[in-house]
């Protein structure tokens, strides 16, 4: 579907199977859809590092107790 000069790409009906969004519209949709992924990944990595540090500390404590 080609857009006329007076029709804005932001007014496309994405629920219409015949509508083909422009590359710019797709980029905008993807940016909005995945905008929170970086923050979620950062939080998940921080939590994983905390869990690894806690497990390592527990392992060191266990080793100290068995060595005594």
Phi, psi and omega in degrees: 000127178262145183265137176285165182299331183271351183264128180275145179294337181285353181258013179292148180264098183292345177277350178275115182299339181277346182281132177244107181293152178287166177300319180296320179294318177297319178299317179295319179297316180294321179299316179291321183295326185247020185297333182263002184295317182298316179294318179297320178295319179299315179296319179295319178295319179297318179296318179297317178297321177297317180294321178294317179297318179295319179294320179296318178297317178297321178295318178297319178296318180296317179296320178298319181291321181283337180281339184282000000 
